[in-house]
Amino acid sequence: MTLTSSNEAVAGVLGTPATRPAGDPARRIRAVLSALVRAVIVLWGAATAAYLAQLALPGDRATAILNIRTGQAQQRTPEELAPIIAQFGLDDPVITQYLTYLGGLVRGDLGTSYQQFRPVGDIIGEQLGATLALTLSAIALSWIIMVFWVTLTAGRGPRVRSLGSGADTAAAGLPPYWLGILLLLVFALHLRWFPVMGGTGLAGLVLPALTLAIPLAGFMGQATRTEFEKTLRQPFILSARLRGAGDLSVRLRHVLRHAALPALTLTGWALGATISGAVIVEAIFSRPGIGETLVAAVGSQDLPVVTGIVVLVALVYVVANLLVDLLYSVVDPRITTS
């Protein structure tokens, strides 16, 4: 199988762009515009689903908001509800409320917290830095683990290949909550190498990041291993060996570059998924972040905060995948997106 056909096969399975001769500038512009349109549709869908979830909840929204603010669940008089209805425009038609909501999102306004009486954007912004640090650290660690393990085991003897593939499958199936508790028990409570809970420095970041990174490394390893072994059989790899390149050099400089496209595709998906997974990890390790904020908002029925975080995760996912599309041409200049 040629390099082009193998890349096209991966494209069919993972949705990655196929390798083809670079098109003219107009074609590239159309590809970028098409990606932007898809991104807008995804964001609109996420925002609409989040808004409809608010409407689907039973009971009167004005009463729920007032009960959240006062901390007392009880029936309210029309006089008590009038200021809430006026503040949030709850007496407007549903379509008007929906368009107002979308207009606020376009302006960067995620609404006002029912419980904290503050803009949702400010609440999320205060916690976003800790979550991004955890997410980016986890993705970096997953790449390090994946590259080391696949380079070490792919294309070796049958036993080593089976060991590598089996480890990928096992890692990908590890539940984050179980893995996090296991790492906490072993490395924090037993060995005392890391803080047990709430560490904000580098030491406090290692175990939470590993909790997210190990399953992700397994997923990326599964996607990369097959392409890695196919690339090892390509004629240009034989040419590199005949020129005197060592095995490690061939694997890292030549094979990995061509085999990394599936992992690159998963990285765009993983950025959004890892932020979602941070909800569990931040709860296990008592770390600050939007995960802790989301859990508190769900518990108090603070819907603007919940929907704001949902929209944020969708935005991160969309932006990450747009960046991945741009990185394809850096990894392999022959690639165009369609």
C-alpha positions as CSV (number, residue, x, y, z in Angstrom):
1,M,0.0,0.0,0.0
2,T,1.3,3.4,-0.9
3,L,1.6,6.3,1.5
4,T,-1.2,8.1,-0.2
5,S,-3.6,5.1,-0.1
6,S,-2.8,4.5,3.6
7,N,-3.5,8.1,4.5
8,E,-6.8,7.9,2.6
9,A,-7.7,4.8,4.6
10,V,-7.1,6.6,7.8
11,A,-9.1,9.5,6.5
12,G,-12.1,7.3,5.9
13,V,-12.0,5.9,9.4
14,L,-11.1,8.9,11.5
15,G,-12.4,11.7,9.3
16,T,-8.9,13.2,8.7
17,P,-8.1,14.9,5.4
18,A,-6.7,12.6,2.8
19,T,-3.3,13.2,1.3
20,R,-3.6,14.8,-2.2
21,P,-1.7,17.3,-4.2
22,A,-1.9,20.8,-2.8
23,G,-4.7,22.7,-4.5
24,D,-4.9,26.3,-5.6
25,P,-5.4,29.2,-3.1
26,A,-9.1,29.4,-3.9
27,R,-9.5,25.7,-2.9
28,R,-7.8,26.3,0.4
29,I,-10.0,29.4,1.1
30,R,-13.1,27.3,0.4
31,A,-11.8,24.6,2.8
32,V,-11.2,27.2,5.5
33,L,-14.7,28.7,5.0
34,S,-16.3,25.3,5.0
35,A,-14.5,24.5,8.4
36,L,-15.7,27.8,9.8
37,V,-19.3,27.1,8.7
38,R,-19.2,23.7,10.4
39,A,-17.7,25.3,13.6
40,V,-20.6,27.9,13.7
41,I,-23.2,25.1,13.3
42,V,-21.6,23.1,16.1
43,L,-21.6,26.1,18.4
44,W,-25.1,27.0,17.5
45,G,-26.3,23.5,18.2
46,A,-24.5,23.3,21.6
47,A,-25.9,26.7,22.6
48,T,-29.4,25.8,21.5
49,A,-29.3,22.5,23.3
50,A,-28.2,24.2,26.5
51,Y,-31.0,26.8,26.2
52,L,-33.7,24.1,25.6
53,A,-32.4,22.2,28.7
54,Q,-33.4,25.3,30.8
55,L,-36.9,25.4,29.3
56,A,-37.4,21.6,29.7
57,L,-37.0,21.8,33.5
58,P,-40.3,21.4,35.4
59,G,-41.7,24.3,37.4
60,D,-41.7,28.1,37.1
61,R,-38.3,29.6,36.3
62,A,-38.9,32.8,38.2
63,T,-39.8,30.8,41.3
64,A,-36.8,28.6,40.9
65,I,-34.5,31.6,40.5
66,L,-35.9,33.3,43.6
67,N,-35.7,30.1,45.7
68,I,-32.0,29.7,44.6
69,R,-31.2,33.3,45.6
70,T,-32.9,33.1,49.0
71,G,-32.0,29.5,49.7
72,Q,-35.6,28.7,50.6
73,A,-37.8,26.4,48.5
74,Q,-41.4,27.8,48.8
75,Q,-44.2,29.2,46.7
76,R,-43.9,32.9,45.8
77,T,-46.4,35.6,45.3
78,P,-46.7,37.5,42.0
79,E,-45.3,40.6,43.8
80,E,-42.2,38.7,44.8
81,L,-41.7,37.2,41.3
82,A,-42.2,40.5,39.4
83,P,-38.7,41.8,39.8
84,I,-37.2,38.5,38.7
85,I,-39.5,38.3,35.7
86,A,-38.5,41.8,34.7
87,Q,-34.8,41.3,35.2
88,F,-34.6,38.1,33.1
89,G,-37.3,39.0,30.6
90,L,-39.3,35.9,31.5
91,D,-42.5,37.4,30.3
92,D,-41.3,37.8,26.7
93,P,-42.2,35.1,24.1
94,V,-39.9,32.1,24.1
95,I,-38.5,33.0,20.7
96,T,-37.6,36.5,21.9
97,Q,-35.9,35.1,24.9
98,Y,-34.0,32.6,22.7
99,L,-32.8,35.3,20.3
100,T,-31.8,37.5,23.2
101,Y,-29.8,34.6,24.6
102,L,-28.0,34.0,21.3
103,G,-27.3,37.7,20.9
104,G,-25.7,37.7,24.3
105,L,-23.5,34.8,23.3
106,V,-22.4,36.6,20.2
107,R,-21.4,39.6,22.4
108,G,-19.6,37.3,24.8
109,D,-22.4,37.6,27.5
110,L,-23.1,34.2,29.1
111,G,-25.7,35.6,31.4
112,T,-25.9,36.2,35.1
113,S,-25.6,33.6,37.8
114,Y,-28.8,32.9,39.7
115,Q,-26.9,32.3,42.9
116,Q,-23.9,34.6,42.9
117,F,-25.6,37.5,41.1
118,R,-22.5,38.0,38.9
119,P,-21.8,37.6,35.2
120,V,-21.2,33.9,34.3
121,G,-18.2,34.9,32.2
122,D,-16.5,36.3,35.3
123,I,-17.2,33.2,37.4
124,I,-15.9,30.9,34.7
125,G,-12.9,33.1,34.0
126,E,-11.7,32.9,37.6
127,Q,-11.5,29.1,37.4
128,L,-10.5,28.6,33.7
129,G,-6.8,29.0,34.2
130,A,-6.5,26.1,36.6
131,T,-8.5,23.8,34.3
132,L,-6.5,24.8,31.2
133,A,-3.3,24.2,33.0
134,L,-4.6,20.7,33.9
135,T,-5.9,20.0,30.4
136,L,-2.8,21.1,28.5
137,S,-0.5,19.3,30.9
138,A,-2.6,16.1,30.4
139,I,-2.4,16.4,26.6
140,A,1.3,17.0,26.6
141,L,1.9,14.0,28.9
142,S,-0.4,11.8,26.7
143,W,1.7,12.6,23.7
144,I,5.0,11.9,25.5
145,I,3.6,8.5,26.8
146,M,2.2,7.6,23.4
147,V,5.3,8.5,21.4
148,F,7.6,6.7,23.8
149,W,5.4,3.5,23.9
150,V,4.5,3.3,20.2
151,T,8.1,4.0,19.1
152,L,9.4,1.4,21.6
153,T,6.9,-1.4,20.7
154,A,5.5,-0.9,17.2
155,G,6.9,-3.0,14.4
156,R,8.9,-5.3,16.7
157,G,8.5,-9.0,17.2
158,P,5.1,-10.5,17.7
159,R,5.3,-10.7,21.5
160,V,6.4,-7.1,21.8
161,R,3.8,-5.9,19.4
162,S,1.1,-7.8,21.3
163,L,2.3,-6.3,24.5
164,G,2.2,-2.8,23.1
165,S,-1.2,-3.2,21.6
166,G,-2.6,-4.8,24.7
167,A,-1.3,-2.0,26.9
168,D,-2.9,0.6,24.6
169,T,-6.3,-1.1,24.8
170,A,-6.0,-1.5,28.6
171,A,-5.0,2.2,29.1
172,A,-7.8,3.4,26.8
173,G,-10.4,1.5,28.9
174,L,-9.4,2.9,32.3
175,P,-12.1,4.9,34.0
176,P,-10.7,8.3,35.1
177,Y,-12.4,8.1,38.5
178,W,-10.9,4.6,39.2
179,L,-7.5,5.6,37.9
180,G,-7.4,8.8,39.8
181,I,-8.2,7.1,43.1
182,L,-5.6,4.4,42.4
183,L,-2.9,7.0,41.7
184,L,-3.9,8.9,44.8
185,L,-3.7,5.9,47.0
186,V,-0.4,4.7,45.7
187,F,1.6,7.9,45.1
188,A,0.1,10.3,47.5
189,L,-1.1,8.3,50.5
190,H,1.3,5.3,50.4
191,L,4.6,6.7,48.9
192,R,3.9,10.4,49.8
193,W,5.5,11.6,46.6
194,F,2.7,14.1,45.9
195,P,0.2,16.1,47.9
196,V,-3.0,14.2,48.8
197,M,-5.5,16.9,47.9
198,G,-5.7,20.5,46.7
199,G,-2.1,20.9,45.6
200,T,-1.8,24.0,43.4
201,G,1.9,23.8,42.5
202,L,3.6,21.6,40.0
203,A,3.6,18.6,42.3
204,G,-0.1,18.9,42.8
205,L,-0.6,18.9,39.0
206,V,1.2,15.6,38.2
207,L,-1.3,13.0,39.4
208,P,-4.4,14.8,38.1
209,A,-2.7,15.2,34.7
210,L,-1.7,11.6,34.6
211,T,-5.2,10.6,35.4
212,L,-6.4,12.2,32.2
213,A,-3.3,11.5,30.1
214,I,-3.0,7.7,30.5
215,P,-6.4,6.8,28.9
216,L,-5.8,9.5,26.2
217,A,-2.4,8.0,25.4
218,G,-4.1,4.6,25.0
219,F,-6.6,6.0,22.5
220,M,-3.9,7.8,20.5
221,G,-1.6,4.8,20.7
222,Q,-4.4,2.6,19.2
223,A,-4.9,5.1,16.4
224,T,-1.2,5.6,15.7
225,R,0.2,2.1,16.0
226,T,-1.4,0.7,12.8
227,E,-0.3,3.7,10.7
228,F,3.2,3.5,12.3
229,E,3.6,-0.1,11.3
230,K,2.4,0.5,7.8
231,T,4.8,3.4,7.4
232,L,7.7,1.3,8.5
233,R,7.1,-0.9,5.4
234,Q,7.2,2.1,3.0
235,P,10.0,2.3,0.4
236,F,11.3,5.7,1.7
237,I,11.9,4.1,5.1
238,L,14.1,1.5,3.4
239,S,15.9,4.3,1.6
240,A,16.6,6.1,4.9
241,R,18.0,2.9,6.4
242,L,20.2,2.4,3.4
243,R,21.6,5.9,3.9
244,G,22.8,4.7,7.3
245,A,20.1,6.1,9.5
246,G,19.7,4.3,12.8
247,D,16.5,2.6,13.9
248,L,15.6,5.2,16.5
249,S,16.3,8.0,14.1
250,V,14.2,6.4,11.4
251,R,11.3,5.9,13.8
252,L,11.4,9.4,15.2
253,R,12.4,11.5,12.2
254,H,10.6,9.7,9.4
255,V,8.0,7.2,10.6
256,L,6.5,9.3,13.4
257,R,5.8,12.3,11.2
258,H,3.7,10.3,8.8
259,A,2.0,8.2,11.5
260,A,1.0,11.0,13.7
261,L,-2.0,12.2,11.8
262,P,-4.5,10.0,13.6
263,A,-3.2,11.1,17.0
264,L,-3.3,14.7,15.8
265,T,-6.9,14.3,14.9
266,L,-7.7,12.8,18.3
267,T,-5.9,15.7,20.0
268,G,-8.5,18.1,18.6
269,W,-11.3,16.0,20.0
270,A,-9.4,15.3,23.3
271,L,-9.0,19.0,24.2
272,G,-12.8,19.3,24.6
273,A,-13.1,15.8,26.1
274,T,-10.3,16.4,28.6
275,I,-11.9,19.6,29.8
276,S,-15.1,17.6,30.4
277,G,-13.1,14.9,32.2
278,A,-11.6,17.6,34.4
279,V,-14.9,17.7,36.2
280,I,-14.2,14.2,37.7
281,V,-10.5,14.8,38.2
282,E,-10.9,18.1,40.0
283,A,-13.5,16.6,42.3
284,I,-11.2,13.6,43.1
285,F,-8.1,15.8,43.8
286,S,-10.0,18.8,45.3
287,R,-8.5,21.1,42.7
288,P,-10.0,24.5,41.7
289,G,-11.3,24.8,38.2
290,I,-14.5,24.8,36.1
291,G,-15.1,21.2,37.1
292,E,-15.6,22.2,40.7
293,T,-17.7,25.2,39.5
294,L,-19.9,23.0,37.4
295,V,-20.5,20.5,40.2
296,A,-21.5,23.3,42.5
297,A,-23.7,24.9,39.8
298,V,-25.6,21.7,39.1
299,G,-26.1,21.1,42.8
300,S,-27.6,24.6,43.3
301,Q,-29.5,24.5,39.9
302,D,-27.6,27.6,38.7
303,L,-28.5,27.0,35.1
304,P,-26.7,30.0,33.5
305,V,-23.4,28.8,34.9
306,V,-24.1,25.2,33.7
307,T,-25.0,26.3,30.2
308,G,-22.1,28.7,30.1
309,I,-19.6,25.9,30.8
310,V,-21.3,23.7,28.2
311,V,-21.0,26.5,25.6
312,L,-17.3,27.0,26.6
313,V,-16.5,23.3,26.2
314,A,-18.1,23.4,22.8
315,L,-16.1,26.5,21.8
316,V,-12.8,24.9,22.9
317,Y,-13.6,21.8,21.0
318,V,-14.4,23.7,17.8
319,V,-11.3,26.0,18.0
320,A,-9.1,23.0,18.7
321,N,-10.3,21.1,15.7
322,L,-9.9,24.2,13.5
323,L,-6.3,24.4,14.7
324,V,-5.8,20.7,14.0
325,D,-7.0,21.3,10.4
326,L,-4.3,24.0,10.0
327,L,-1.6,21.7,11.5
328,Y,-2.2,19.0,9.0
329,S,-0.5,21.0,6.3
330,V,2.5,21.6,8.7
331,V,2.9,17.9,9.4
332,D,2.5,17.0,5.7
333,P,2.5,19.9,3.1
334,R,0.7,17.6,0.6
335,I,-2.5,17.6,2.7
336,T,-5.5,19.8,2.0
337,T,-8.7,19.9,3.9
338,S,-12.0,19.7,2.2
